[in-house]
Amino acid sequence: MAPRSPSDPVVTVLPTFSAGDRVFVKDETPPYHHRTPWYIKGRHGVVVEFIGTWVNSETRAHGSDGLPELPMYRVKFDQADLWTGYKESPTDKLWIDLYEHWLIPA
């Protein structure tokens, strides 16, 4: 597939979430490439920021153009909520970038 040309139209979807919104990550395992790691599926987090719209790598990996571009968010999770028996600081966080279609309002 040829890279997108600067003259190609870019279609984007407007963001749904704002910084501070609590979200839940869908607990799904699609039969295709996806960016969402297993250890945050089914977990609650908090949106840190909207980081823009991006080509959908989950569809682009299979020959699509990845459009429309999708909203992506930086979301933080408490490490203690992710790992059973987590013994480090209770204030430790994991920040990860997630496409909006993985998130549900919590």
C-alpha positions in Angstrom: 0.0 0.0 0.0 1.3 3.4 -0.9 1.7 6.0 1.9 -1.0 8.6 2.1 -0.3 11.7 0.0 -0.6 15.2 1.6 -3.3 15.9 -1.0 -5.5 13.0 0.1 -8.5 14.1 2.2 -8.3 13.3 5.9 -11.5 12.2 7.5 -11.5 12.4 11.3 -13.9 11.5 14.1 -14.4 14.1 16.9 -13.3 13.0 20.5 -15.8 11.9 23.0 -13.7 12.0 26.2 -11.9 14.8 28.1 -9.1 14.8 30.6 -10.3 13.5 34.0 -13.0 11.2 32.5 -13.1 7.7 34.0 -13.2 5.0 31.4 -13.4 1.2 31.1 -11.3 -0.7 28.6 -13.3 -3.2 26.6 -12.4 -6.8 27.4 -12.3 -8.1 23.8 -9.9 -10.1 21.8 -10.6 -9.5 18.1 -9.2 -12.0 15.6 -7.0 -9.4 14.0 -4.1 -7.1 14.9 -4.9 -4.6 17.7 -2.9 -2.3 19.9 -4.6 -2.9 23.2 -2.5 -5.0 25.6 -4.2 -7.8 27.5 -3.3 -6.5 30.9 -5.5 -3.4 30.6 -8.5 -5.1 29.0 -11.4 -5.0 31.5 -9.7 -2.4 33.6 -10.7 1.1 34.7 -8.5 4.1 34.0 -8.6 7.9 33.8 -8.1 10.0 30.6 -5.0 12.1 31.0 -5.4 13.9 27.7 -6.7 13.7 24.1 -3.6 13.3 22.0 -5.1 13.7 18.5 -6.6 11.6 15.8 -4.5 8.9 14.2 -4.8 6.5 11.3 -6.3 3.2 12.5 -3.4 0.8 12.6 -5.8 -2.0 13.5 -7.3 -1.8 10.0 -4.3 -0.5 8.2 -2.4 -3.7 9.2 -4.8 -5.6 6.9 -4.5 -3.5 3.8 -7.0 -0.7 4.5 -6.1 3.0 4.4 -6.8 3.2 8.1 -9.4 5.9 7.6 -11.2 7.6 9.2 -8.5 8.8 11.6 -9.6 7.9 15.1 -9.4 9.8 18.4 -6.6 8.6 20.7 -6.2 9.2 24.4 -3.5 8.9 27.0 -5.1 6.9 29.8 -3.6 6.3 33.3 -4.1 3.2 35.4 -3.1 2.4 38.9 -0.4 -0.3 38.8 -1.9 -2.0 41.9 -5.1 -2.5 39.9 -3.3 -4.2 37.0 -1.0 -6.6 38.8 -2.0 -9.1 41.5 0.2 -8.7 44.5 1.8 -5.5 43.3 4.2 -4.5 46.1 5.8 -1.2 44.9 4.4 2.2 45.6 0.6 2.5 45.7 0.9 5.7 43.8 2.6 4.0 40.8 0.8 4.6 37.5 0.9 3.2 34.0 0.1 5.6 31.1 -0.9 4.1 27.8 -2.2 5.5 24.5 -5.6 4.0 23.4 -7.9 4.4 20.5 -11.4 5.7 21.5 -13.2 2.6 20.2 -11.6 0.6 23.0 -13.0 2.9 25.7 -16.4 3.0 27.4 -17.5 5.7 29.9 -17.1 4.3 33.5 
